[in-house]
Amino acid sequence: MNQLGCTNNSAKFELLNFNRDVEKTRRLEESMKKHGYIPAYPIHCVSNGAGKFKIKAGHHRFYVARKLGIPFYYVVCEDKASIFELERSTNRWVVKDYLTAHMREGKNKDYVKVSEYMDETGIGLQNTMSMLGGHSAGSGNFQSEFKDGTFKIRKDSDHAEIVKDIVLHAKKCGIAFFSNTLFVQAISKVVWVDSFCISKFKAKIKLFSGMMEKKANLQQHLDQLEDIYNRQSRDKVPLAFLAAQKARDRNIANSKK
């Protein structure tokens, strides 16, 4: 039977390699100053095999108790549940927490590449995850894989690199919303169109960047990209329509895999 322990010797404990950053503890600290450490919420630990305890759950409580110098309660439970399974059941982590944790753990180097892409482009995690996985930005199709550490970057697609090139070009042209979620999703959709010409589009962005503005929804962004793409062109391309058609075709193809 697992027994409840109490100590103020924080040196006996170490953090699990796979954990999120400890942040936003102000309210927890205020509560623990007032009430102390409440025994009903012990820290979940396992033995590390070297005489210490490794914390699986309760990093924030441990951090604040150590900061305040107060005794804290813990339970040593040698269960086999992964921290992914524990945290998924309570929905306390956001996807960025898993990115940080998997990078810290170091088992899957693709997470480092995800972070580098985000840093280089300013594009958010959800869009980055989708595109590096080989889908359109914002597809949201890789949540489980990303959280459990099995996410893999597609090696046979340059889609994410093309979007990065256009987004960074838009930034260079002074478009303030170059990494906006909806703007990136619109670019990601039109890039799939077979007749889409990257060099032509970049030239039009440079010429008409002053006419581009942040829109309220994805369709408006798509319509704006079509307008910019077709300006001063004799042959008009129904870019938004073709992008939607291509998206339907890709969804059908992906559903069959």
C-alpha positions as CSV (number, residue, x, y, z in Angstrom):
1,M,0.0,0.0,0.0
2,N,1.3,3.4,-0.9
3,Q,1.8,5.6,2.2
4,L,1.7,9.3,2.5
5,G,5.0,10.9,3.4
6,C,5.9,14.4,4.5
7,T,9.3,16.2,4.3
8,N,10.9,19.6,3.7
9,N,14.1,17.9,2.3
10,S,13.7,18.9,-1.4
11,A,17.2,17.5,-2.1
12,K,15.7,14.0,-2.0
13,F,13.6,14.7,-5.1
14,E,14.3,15.3,-8.7
15,L,12.1,16.4,-11.7
16,L,11.1,14.0,-14.4
17,N,13.0,14.7,-17.6
18,F,9.7,14.8,-19.4
19,N,7.9,17.8,-17.7
20,R,6.7,21.2,-18.6
21,D,8.1,24.5,-17.5
22,V,7.0,25.6,-14.0
23,E,5.2,28.9,-14.5
24,K,2.2,30.9,-13.4
25,T,2.5,29.9,-9.8
26,R,1.5,33.2,-8.2
27,R,-2.0,32.1,-7.1
28,L,-0.7,28.7,-5.9
29,E,2.0,30.5,-3.9
30,E,-0.6,32.8,-2.3
31,S,-2.7,29.8,-1.3
32,M,0.2,27.8,0.1
33,K,1.3,30.8,2.1
34,K,-2.1,31.0,3.6
35,H,-3.0,27.3,4.0
36,G,0.4,25.5,3.9
37,Y,0.7,22.3,1.9
38,I,-2.7,20.5,1.9
39,P,-2.2,16.7,2.4
40,A,-5.0,15.9,0.0
41,Y,-2.8,16.8,-2.9
42,P,0.4,14.9,-2.5
43,I,3.2,14.9,-5.0
44,H,3.3,11.7,-7.1
45,C,6.8,10.1,-7.1
46,V,8.6,7.0,-8.2
47,S,12.0,5.8,-7.0
48,N,14.9,6.8,-9.2
49,G,17.0,3.8,-8.3
50,A,19.7,5.8,-6.6
51,G,18.1,6.7,-3.3
52,K,16.0,9.6,-4.5
53,F,12.5,10.2,-5.7
54,K,11.6,11.3,-9.2
55,I,8.5,13.5,-9.4
56,K,5.9,12.4,-12.0
57,A,3.1,14.8,-11.1
58,G,3.1,17.9,-8.8
59,H,6.0,19.9,-10.2
60,H,4.3,23.2,-9.5
61,R,3.5,22.3,-5.9
62,F,7.0,21.0,-5.3
63,Y,8.5,24.2,-6.8
64,V,6.3,26.5,-4.5
65,A,6.9,24.4,-1.4
66,R,10.6,24.5,-1.9
67,K,10.5,28.2,-2.6
68,L,8.5,28.8,0.6
69,G,10.6,26.4,2.6
70,I,7.5,24.5,3.9
71,P,7.0,20.7,4.3
72,F,5.2,19.0,1.5
73,Y,3.4,15.7,1.2
74,Y,4.3,13.0,-1.3
75,V,3.3,9.5,-2.3
76,V,5.8,7.0,-3.8
77,C,3.8,4.9,-6.3
78,E,5.7,2.7,-8.7
79,D,3.0,2.7,-11.4
80,K,3.6,2.3,-15.1
81,A,1.4,5.1,-16.4
82,S,3.2,7.6,-18.5
83,I,3.0,11.3,-17.6
84,F,1.3,11.7,-21.0
85,E,-1.5,9.4,-19.9
86,L,-1.8,11.1,-16.5
87,E,-1.9,14.7,-17.9
88,R,-4.2,13.8,-20.8
89,S,-6.8,12.6,-18.4
90,T,-6.9,15.9,-16.6
91,N,-6.4,18.2,-19.6
92,R,-4.1,20.4,-17.6
93,W,-1.3,20.6,-20.3
94,V,-1.5,22.6,-23.5
95,V,0.3,21.5,-26.7
96,K,3.2,23.8,-26.1
97,D,3.9,22.1,-22.8
98,Y,4.4,18.9,-24.6
99,L,6.7,20.5,-27.1
100,T,8.9,21.8,-24.2
101,A,8.8,18.5,-22.4
102,H,9.7,16.4,-25.4
103,M,12.5,18.7,-26.3
104,R,13.8,18.5,-22.8
105,E,13.5,14.7,-22.8
106,G,15.5,14.6,-26.0
107,K,14.2,11.3,-27.4
108,N,12.6,12.7,-30.6
109,K,14.8,15.3,-32.4
110,D,11.8,16.3,-34.6
111,Y,10.5,18.4,-31.7
112,V,13.6,20.5,-31.8
113,K,13.0,21.0,-35.5
114,V,9.4,22.1,-34.8
115,S,10.7,24.7,-32.3
116,E,13.3,25.9,-34.8
117,Y,10.7,26.4,-37.5
118,M,8.5,28.4,-35.1
119,D,11.4,30.6,-34.0
120,E,12.5,31.2,-37.6
121,T,9.0,32.0,-39.0
122,G,7.0,33.3,-36.1
123,I,4.3,30.7,-37.1
124,G,2.3,29.2,-34.2
125,L,2.7,25.6,-33.0
126,Q,-0.7,24.3,-34.3
127,N,0.0,25.5,-37.9
128,T,3.7,24.4,-37.7
129,M,2.7,20.9,-36.5
130,S,0.2,20.5,-39.3
131,M,2.5,21.6,-42.1
132,L,5.6,19.7,-40.9
133,G,3.4,16.6,-40.6
134,G,2.5,17.0,-44.3
135,H,-1.0,18.6,-44.1
136,S,-2.3,22.1,-44.5
137,A,-1.8,24.6,-41.7
138,G,-4.4,24.2,-39.0
139,S,-5.5,20.7,-39.8
140,G,-5.2,19.6,-36.2
141,N,-4.6,16.0,-37.2
142,F,-1.5,15.3,-35.2
143,Q,-2.6,16.1,-31.6
144,S,-2.2,12.6,-30.1
145,E,1.0,11.8,-31.9
146,F,2.5,15.1,-30.9
147,K,1.6,14.7,-27.2
148,D,2.7,11.1,-26.8
149,G,6.1,11.8,-28.4
150,T,5.7,9.9,-31.7
151,F,5.3,12.9,-34.0
152,K,7.4,12.7,-37.2
153,I,8.2,15.4,-39.7
154,R,7.3,14.3,-43.3
155,K,10.5,13.9,-45.3
156,D,8.8,13.8,-48.7
157,S,7.1,17.2,-48.6
158,D,8.4,20.7,-49.1
159,H,5.1,22.3,-48.3
160,A,6.2,23.8,-45.0
161,E,9.3,25.2,-46.6
162,I,7.4,26.9,-49.4
163,V,5.0,28.5,-46.8
164,K,8.0,29.6,-44.8
165,D,9.5,31.2,-47.8
166,I,6.4,33.1,-48.6
167,V,5.7,34.1,-45.0
168,L,9.3,35.5,-44.5
169,H,9.0,37.3,-47.9
170,A,5.7,38.9,-46.6
171,K,7.6,40.0,-43.5
172,K,10.4,41.5,-45.5
173,C,7.7,43.4,-47.5
174,G,6.4,45.0,-44.3
175,I,3.2,42.9,-43.8
176,A,2.8,43.2,-40.1
177,F,0.5,40.1,-39.8
178,F,2.9,37.8,-41.8
179,S,2.7,35.1,-39.1
180,N,-1.0,35.5,-38.2
181,T,-2.8,32.2,-37.8
182,L,-5.5,32.7,-40.5
183,F,-3.0,34.4,-42.9
184,V,-0.7,31.4,-42.7
185,Q,-3.6,29.0,-43.1
186,A,-4.7,30.8,-46.3
187,I,-1.2,30.7,-47.8
188,S,-0.9,27.0,-46.9
189,K,-4.1,26.3,-48.8
190,V,-3.3,28.2,-52.0
191,V,0.2,26.7,-52.1
192,W,-1.4,23.3,-52.8
193,V,-3.0,24.5,-56.0
194,D,-1.3,22.9,-59.0
195,S,-1.2,26.1,-61.1
196,F,0.0,28.3,-58.2
197,C,3.3,30.1,-59.1
198,I,5.4,31.0,-56.1
199,S,7.6,33.5,-57.9
200,K,4.6,35.3,-59.3
201,F,2.9,35.4,-56.0
202,K,6.0,36.8,-54.2
203,A,6.3,39.5,-56.9
204,K,2.7,40.5,-56.4
205,I,3.1,40.7,-52.6
206,K,6.1,43.0,-53.1
207,L,4.1,45.2,-55.5
208,F,0.9,45.3,-53.6
209,S,1.8,44.8,-50.0
210,G,0.3,48.2,-49.1
211,M,-3.1,46.9,-50.2
212,M,-3.0,43.8,-47.9
213,E,-4.6,43.9,-44.6
214,K,-5.5,41.6,-41.8
215,K,-8.9,39.9,-42.2
216,A,-11.5,38.6,-39.8
217,N,-11.7,35.1,-41.2
218,L,-10.0,32.5,-43.4
219,Q,-12.2,33.0,-46.4
220,Q,-11.5,36.8,-46.4
221,H,-7.8,36.0,-46.4
222,L,-8.2,33.6,-49.3
223,D,-10.2,36.1,-51.3
224,Q,-7.5,38.8,-50.6
225,L,-4.7,36.4,-51.7
226,E,-6.7,35.7,-54.9
227,D,-7.1,39.4,-55.6
228,I,-3.4,40.1,-55.1
229,Y,-2.3,37.1,-57.2
230,N,-4.5,38.2,-60.1
231,R,-3.7,41.9,-60.1
232,Q,-2.4,43.2,-63.5
233,S,-2.8,39.7,-64.9
234,R,-4.7,39.0,-68.1
235,D,-5.7,35.5,-67.1
236,K,-7.5,35.4,-63.7
237,V,-7.0,32.3,-61.5
238,P,-9.9,31.4,-59.2
239,L,-7.4,30.7,-56.4
240,A,-9.7,30.5,-53.5
241,F,-12.0,28.1,-55.3
242,L,-9.2,25.9,-56.5
243,A,-7.7,25.9,-53.0
244,A,-11.0,24.7,-51.5
245,Q,-11.3,22.0,-54.2
246,K,-7.7,20.9,-53.5
247,A,-8.4,20.7,-49.8
248,R,-11.4,18.5,-50.4
249,D,-9.4,16.2,-52.6
250,R,-6.6,16.0,-50.0
251,N,-9.1,15.3,-47.2
252,I,-10.5,12.4,-49.1
253,A,-7.1,11.0,-49.9
254,N,-5.9,11.3,-46.3
255,S,-9.1,9.6,-45.0
256,K,-8.3,6.6,-47.2
257,K,-4.8,6.2,-45.7
